[in-house]
Amino acid sequence: MIRCQDFVDWLTAAGVDFYAGVPDSLLKPVCFYLADQAGDKHVVAANEGGAVALACGYHLATGKLPLVYLQNSGQGNTINPLLSLADRAVYSIPLLLLIGWRGEPGGKDEPQHVKQGKVTVGLLEAMDIPHRVLAAEPAAARRCVEELLTIAATENRPVALLVRKGTFDPYTPTAQTAGDFEMTREQAVEAVVEALGETDAIVSTTGMISRELYEYRDRAGQGHQREFLTVGSMGHASQIAMGIALARPDRQVFCLDGDGAMLMHMGAAAIVGAAGVANFKHVLFNNGVHDSVGGMASAGLKVSFTQIVKACGYTEAWHIERRVDLAEKVAQLRAARGPAMLEIMVQTGARSDLGRPRTSPIENKTAFMEFLSP
């Protein structure tokens, strides 16, 4: 295994001193190390494409070679700026992609990662990006890093390192900041869902929120037909919910979202607001971290989501921190003409024994479509 400090030292020796990306569970040790050590030369981006653009801007200003980190599920977000900005046929900008390889062929992973894992290498090849799998043995890993950085610098092009699970030594962060809030996210999810009607439809975002919703239904002895679990497609839950709301104006449609997911594609709020979808209700669980991939800080505690969505055209937006206020505000949200939002501040973390959905995505889709049918 590789020590995070050694890995960053190799990069520093080659002149790499700027880092941008979206956190990934396989890269968690490095992400936290950079958050502690890199200061303002490290940016947690809204999405992976934005991270590529940040890196390109840094190179334009300094001539230096930056690093962009991401989970392979975010490759799609990088394609446009890699091909239309950084590519050798356009601006020819050197950068190093550090990619967590979820769903690697031959291993077991969640459904949303299996297909992505199969096509990860093919996407890099299609984009003509030289790539290597980072060795877990330090000496071999250093040679791999140096070889790729030499290619990037001499040929002025993006290159990529694929990282397998367990490549990096664990790292305990020292500078992590989180809000001190009363409710756990699981408590808040349960209270919101309990207050909804039997015909209300739910679209829950990727990660812990969908897992906690699934387990709540099991504990309550209920089925899972009333919700669409967005197991992948981070940041797109609100647009899925909007599409449903437009097609079924007779149903209330609730999007259960997270701060990191909403930040990833926040322009969606403008589309929802401009459309004025009366039956669209947005519930945002904000703990200021990317909880599903290790708990690295997002910008969620530094922005006002309620002011943002009001400026985008939402009719109402409430912010609560106390559990005692939750039932009343959910009732107000349900009664309001949408689009409307309820932002609920919650604690970081989840139960260590939190399970995962046992139904397949196809089974979830089929049951949900039957629930929505007239």
C-alpha positions as CSV (number, residue, x, y, z in Angstrom):
1,M,0.0,0.0,0.0
2,I,1.0,3.6,-0.6
3,R,1.3,6.3,2.0
4,C,-0.6,9.5,1.1
5,Q,2.3,11.6,2.0
6,D,4.7,9.7,-0.2
7,F,2.3,9.9,-3.1
8,V,1.9,13.7,-2.8
9,D,5.6,14.1,-2.3
10,W,6.2,12.3,-5.7
11,L,3.8,14.8,-7.3
12,T,5.4,17.8,-5.6
13,A,8.8,16.7,-6.8
14,A,7.4,16.8,-10.4
15,G,6.0,20.3,-9.9
16,V,2.3,19.3,-9.2
17,D,0.9,21.6,-6.5
18,F,-2.8,22.1,-7.4
19,Y,-5.6,19.6,-6.8
20,A,-9.3,19.7,-7.7
21,G,-11.9,17.0,-7.7
22,V,-15.0,15.3,-6.4
23,P,-14.4,12.8,-3.4
24,D,-14.4,9.1,-4.0
25,S,-14.4,6.3,-1.5
26,L,-11.4,4.5,-3.1
27,L,-9.4,7.8,-3.0
28,K,-10.6,8.8,0.5
29,P,-7.2,8.8,2.2
30,V,-5.6,11.0,-0.5
31,C,-8.7,13.3,-0.5
32,F,-8.5,13.9,3.2
33,Y,-4.7,14.3,3.1
34,L,-5.0,17.0,0.5
35,A,-7.8,18.7,2.5
36,D,-5.4,18.8,5.5
37,Q,-2.2,19.7,3.7
38,A,-2.8,21.5,0.5
39,G,-4.6,24.6,1.7
40,D,-6.0,26.9,-1.0
41,K,-4.3,24.8,-3.6
42,H,-7.0,22.1,-3.1
43,V,-10.6,22.6,-4.2
44,V,-13.5,20.2,-3.8
45,A,-15.4,21.0,-7.0
46,A,-19.1,20.9,-7.7
47,N,-18.6,18.2,-10.3
48,E,-15.9,16.5,-12.2
49,G,-16.1,18.6,-15.3
50,G,-15.7,21.7,-13.1
51,A,-12.6,20.1,-11.6
52,V,-11.1,19.7,-15.0
53,A,-11.8,23.4,-15.8
54,L,-10.3,24.5,-12.5
55,A,-7.2,22.5,-13.3
56,C,-7.0,24.0,-16.8
57,G,-7.3,27.5,-15.4
58,Y,-4.5,26.9,-12.9
59,H,-2.3,25.6,-15.7
60,L,-3.0,28.7,-17.9
61,A,-2.0,31.0,-15.0
62,T,1.1,29.0,-13.9
63,G,2.3,26.6,-16.6
64,K,2.2,23.9,-14.0
65,L,0.7,20.4,-14.2
66,P,-2.4,20.0,-12.0
67,L,-4.2,16.9,-10.6
68,V,-7.9,16.1,-10.9
69,Y,-9.4,13.3,-8.8
70,L,-12.7,11.6,-9.3
71,Q,-14.6,8.3,-9.0
72,N,-15.0,6.7,-12.4
73,S,-18.7,7.3,-12.2
74,G,-17.8,10.9,-12.8
75,Q,-16.0,10.3,-16.1
76,G,-19.1,11.4,-18.0
77,N,-18.9,14.9,-16.4
78,T,-15.2,15.2,-17.5
79,I,-15.7,14.2,-21.2
80,N,-16.7,17.6,-22.5
81,P,-13.9,19.7,-21.0
82,L,-11.3,17.0,-21.6
83,L,-12.1,16.8,-25.3
84,S,-13.1,20.4,-26.1
85,L,-10.7,22.2,-23.8
86,A,-7.7,20.1,-22.6
87,D,-7.3,17.8,-25.7
88,R,-4.1,18.2,-27.8
89,A,-6.3,19.1,-30.8
90,V,-7.7,22.1,-28.9
91,Y,-5.7,23.8,-26.1
92,S,-3.3,20.9,-25.4
93,I,-3.3,21.2,-21.6
94,P,-1.4,18.7,-19.4
95,L,-3.1,17.3,-16.3
96,L,-3.2,14.1,-14.3
97,L,-6.5,12.4,-13.7
98,L,-6.6,10.2,-10.5
99,I,-9.6,7.9,-11.0
100,G,-11.1,5.5,-8.4
101,W,-12.0,2.4,-10.3
102,R,-15.3,1.3,-8.9
103,G,-16.9,-1.8,-10.6
104,E,-13.6,-3.1,-11.9
105,P,-14.3,-6.3,-14.0
106,G,-13.8,-9.4,-11.9
107,G,-14.9,-7.8,-8.7
108,K,-18.3,-7.3,-6.9
109,D,-19.8,-3.9,-6.6
110,E,-23.2,-2.1,-6.6
111,P,-25.3,-2.1,-9.7
112,Q,-24.6,1.5,-10.7
113,H,-20.9,0.8,-10.7
114,V,-20.8,-2.4,-12.7
115,K,-21.4,-1.0,-16.2
116,Q,-19.1,2.0,-15.5
117,G,-16.4,-0.3,-14.3
118,K,-16.5,-2.2,-17.5
119,V,-16.2,0.9,-19.8
120,T,-13.7,2.9,-17.7
121,V,-10.6,1.9,-19.7
122,G,-12.5,2.0,-23.0
123,L,-13.6,5.6,-22.3
124,L,-9.9,6.7,-21.7
125,E,-8.8,4.9,-24.9
126,A,-11.6,6.5,-26.9
127,M,-10.4,9.9,-25.6
128,D,-6.8,9.1,-26.4
129,I,-5.7,9.6,-22.8
130,P,-2.6,7.5,-21.8
131,H,-3.4,5.6,-18.6
132,R,-1.9,3.2,-16.1
133,V,-3.2,1.2,-13.1
134,L,-1.4,2.6,-10.1
135,A,0.6,-0.2,-8.5
136,A,0.1,-0.9,-4.8
137,E,3.9,-1.4,-4.2
138,P,5.5,2.0,-3.5
139,A,8.6,1.7,-5.8
140,A,6.5,0.5,-8.8
141,A,3.8,3.1,-8.0
142,R,6.4,6.0,-8.1
143,R,7.8,4.8,-11.4
144,C,4.2,4.7,-12.8
145,V,3.5,8.3,-11.6
146,E,6.7,9.7,-12.9
147,E,6.2,8.0,-16.3
148,L,2.7,9.4,-16.7
149,L,3.8,12.9,-15.6
150,T,6.6,12.9,-18.1
151,I,4.1,12.0,-20.9
152,A,1.7,14.7,-19.7
153,A,4.5,17.4,-19.6
154,T,6.4,16.5,-22.8
155,E,3.3,15.9,-24.9
156,N,1.0,18.6,-23.3
157,R,-1.9,16.2,-22.8
158,P,-4.1,14.7,-20.1
159,V,-3.1,11.4,-18.6
160,A,-4.8,9.1,-16.1
161,L,-4.0,6.9,-13.1
162,L,-6.6,4.2,-12.2
163,V,-6.8,3.3,-8.5
164,R,-8.0,0.0,-7.2
165,K,-9.5,-0.5,-3.7
166,G,-6.9,-0.7,-1.0
167,T,-4.1,1.0,-2.9
168,F,-3.6,3.8,-0.4
169,D,-2.9,3.4,3.3
170,P,-5.7,4.7,5.6
171,Y,-5.4,8.3,6.6
172,T,-7.2,10.0,9.6
173,P,-8.1,13.7,8.8
174,T,-7.3,16.4,11.3
175,A,-9.0,19.5,9.8
176,Q,-12.4,18.2,8.9
177,T,-15.3,20.6,9.7
178,A,-18.9,19.6,10.2
179,G,-22.0,21.2,11.6
180,D,-23.3,20.2,15.0
181,F,-26.9,19.5,14.4
182,E,-29.6,17.7,16.4
183,M,-31.1,15.3,14.0
184,T,-29.5,12.3,12.2
185,R,-30.3,12.1,8.5
186,E,-32.0,8.8,9.1
187,Q,-34.3,10.4,11.7
188,A,-35.1,13.2,9.3
189,V,-35.8,10.9,6.4
190,E,-38.1,8.8,8.4
191,A,-40.1,11.8,9.8
192,V,-40.5,13.3,6.3
193,V,-41.7,10.1,4.7
194,E,-44.1,9.3,7.6
195,A,-45.8,12.7,6.9
196,L,-46.4,12.0,3.2
197,G,-49.6,10.7,1.6
198,E,-50.1,7.3,0.1
199,T,-50.3,8.7,-3.4
200,D,-47.2,10.9,-3.1
201,A,-44.2,9.9,-5.2
202,I,-40.6,10.1,-4.0
203,V,-37.4,10.4,-5.9
204,S,-34.4,9.9,-3.6
205,T,-30.9,10.8,-4.5
206,T,-27.9,8.5,-4.7
207,G,-26.1,7.2,-1.6
208,M,-27.1,7.1,2.0
209,I,-30.5,8.8,1.6
210,S,-31.8,6.1,-0.7
211,R,-30.4,3.4,1.6
212,E,-32.0,4.9,4.7
213,L,-35.3,5.3,2.9
214,Y,-35.2,1.7,1.9
215,E,-34.5,0.5,5.4
216,Y,-37.3,2.7,6.8
217,R,-39.8,1.1,4.5
218,D,-38.6,-2.4,5.6
219,R,-38.9,-1.5,9.3
220,A,-42.4,-0.1,8.8
221,G,-43.5,-3.2,6.9
222,Q,-44.2,-1.2,3.8
223,G,-43.4,-1.9,0.1
224,H,-40.9,0.1,-1.9
225,Q,-43.2,1.0,-4.8
226,R,-43.7,4.6,-3.9
227,E,-40.1,5.7,-4.4
228,F,-37.6,5.7,-7.2
229,L,-34.1,5.1,-5.8
230,T,-31.6,7.0,-7.8
231,V,-28.7,4.7,-7.1
232,G,-26.4,6.5,-9.6
233,S,-26.7,9.7,-11.6
234,M,-25.5,12.0,-8.8
235,G,-27.1,15.4,-8.9
236,H,-29.9,14.5,-11.3
237,A,-32.6,13.4,-8.8
238,S,-34.4,16.8,-9.0
239,Q,-34.7,16.6,-12.8
240,I,-36.0,13.1,-12.6
241,A,-38.6,14.3,-10.1
242,M,-39.5,17.2,-12.3
243,G,-40.1,15.0,-15.3
244,I,-42.4,12.9,-13.2
245,A,-44.2,15.9,-11.8
246,L,-44.8,17.3,-15.2
247,A,-46.2,14.0,-16.5
248,R,-48.4,13.4,-13.4
249,P,-49.8,16.8,-12.2
250,D,-52.3,14.9,-10.1
251,R,-49.5,13.6,-7.8
252,Q,-47.3,15.3,-5.3
253,V,-43.7,14.5,-6.2
254,F,-41.0,14.8,-3.5
255,C,-37.3,14.9,-4.3
256,L,-35.2,13.8,-1.4
257,D,-31.8,15.4,-2.1
258,G,-28.4,15.9,-0.5
259,D,-26.2,19.0,-0.4
260,G,-23.3,17.4,-2.4
261,A,-25.7,16.1,-5.0
262,M,-27.5,19.4,-5.4
263,L,-24.3,21.3,-5.7
264,M,-23.2,19.0,-8.5
265,H,-25.8,20.2,-10.9
266,M,-27.3,23.2,-9.2
267,G,-28.5,24.8,-12.4
268,A,-31.4,22.3,-12.2
269,A,-33.0,24.6,-9.5
270,A,-33.3,27.3,-12.1
271,I,-35.1,24.9,-14.5
272,V,-37.5,23.8,-11.8
273,G,-38.2,27.3,-10.7
274,A,-38.6,28.7,-14.2
275,A,-41.1,25.9,-15.0
276,G,-43.2,26.7,-11.9
277,V,-44.1,23.0,-11.4
278,A,-46.8,23.3,-8.7
279,N,-46.6,19.6,-7.5
280,F,-42.8,19.6,-7.2
281,K,-41.5,19.5,-3.6
282,H,-37.8,19.5,-2.8
283,V,-36.5,18.2,0.5
284,L,-32.8,18.9,1.0
285,F,-30.8,17.0,3.8
286,N,-27.7,19.2,4.4
287,N,-24.8,18.0,6.6
288,G,-22.1,19.8,4.7
289,V,-20.2,16.7,3.6
290,H,-20.1,14.0,0.8
291,D,-21.3,11.4,3.3
292,S,-21.6,8.5,0.9
293,V,-18.0,8.5,-0.2
294,G,-16.3,9.0,3.2
295,G,-17.5,12.3,4.6
296,M,-15.3,14.9,3.0
297,A,-16.5,18.5,3.3
298,S,-18.7,20.0,0.6
299,A,-19.7,23.7,0.3
300,G,-23.1,22.9,1.7
301,L,-22.6,24.8,5.0
302,K,-21.2,27.9,3.2
303,V,-24.1,28.6,0.9
304,S,-27.8,29.4,1.4
305,F,-29.8,26.9,-0.6
306,T,-33.1,28.5,0.5
307,Q,-32.1,31.9,-0.9
308,I,-30.7,30.3,-4.1
309,V,-33.9,28.4,-4.9
310,K,-36.1,31.4,-4.0
311,A,-34.0,33.4,-6.5
312,C,-34.6,30.6,-9.0
313,G,-38.4,30.9,-8.7
314,Y,-39.3,28.5,-6.0
315,T,-42.5,29.8,-4.3
316,E,-41.4,28.8,-0.7
317,A,-38.2,27.7,1.0
318,W,-37.8,26.9,4.6
319,H,-34.7,26.0,6.7
320,I,-34.9,24.0,9.9
321,E,-32.4,22.6,12.4
322,R,-34.7,21.3,15.2
323,R,-36.6,18.0,15.2
324,V,-39.6,19.6,16.9
325,D,-40.1,21.8,13.9
326,L,-40.0,19.0,11.3
327,A,-43.6,17.8,11.2
328,E,-45.1,21.3,10.9
329,K,-42.7,22.2,8.1
330,V,-43.4,19.0,6.2
331,A,-47.1,19.7,6.4
332,Q,-46.5,23.3,5.1
333,L,-44.4,21.9,2.3
334,R,-47.1,19.5,1.3
335,A,-49.8,22.1,1.4
336,A,-47.8,24.8,-0.5
337,R,-48.0,25.4,-4.2
338,G,-44.7,24.3,-5.6
339,P,-42.0,24.4,-6.5
340,A,-41.0,24.6,-2.9
341,M,-38.1,23.5,-0.7
342,L,-37.5,22.3,2.9
343,E,-33.9,22.3,3.9
344,I,-33.2,20.1,6.9
345,M,-29.8,20.4,8.7
346,V,-28.6,17.0,9.8
347,Q,-25.6,15.3,11.4
348,T,-22.8,13.6,9.4
349,G,-22.4,9.9,9.3
350,A,-24.7,6.8,9.2
351,R,-25.2,3.6,11.1
352,S,-22.3,1.1,10.6
353,D,-24.9,-1.6,9.9
354,L,-26.9,0.4,7.4
355,G,-27.9,-2.0,4.6
356,R,-28.3,-1.6,0.9
357,P,-31.4,-2.1,-1.3
358,R,-32.0,-5.8,-1.9
359,T,-34.2,-5.2,-5.0
360,S,-32.6,-4.7,-8.3
361,P,-32.9,-1.3,-10.2
362,I,-35.2,-3.0,-12.7
363,E,-37.4,-4.3,-10.0
364,N,-37.5,-0.8,-8.4
365,K,-38.4,0.8,-11.7
366,T,-41.1,-1.7,-12.5
367,A,-42.8,-1.3,-9.1
368,F,-42.6,2.5,-9.3
369,M,-44.0,2.7,-12.7
370,E,-47.0,0.6,-11.7
371,F,-47.5,2.9,-8.7
372,L,-47.5,5.9,-11.0
373,S,-49.8,4.4,-13.6
374,P,-53.4,6.0,-13.7
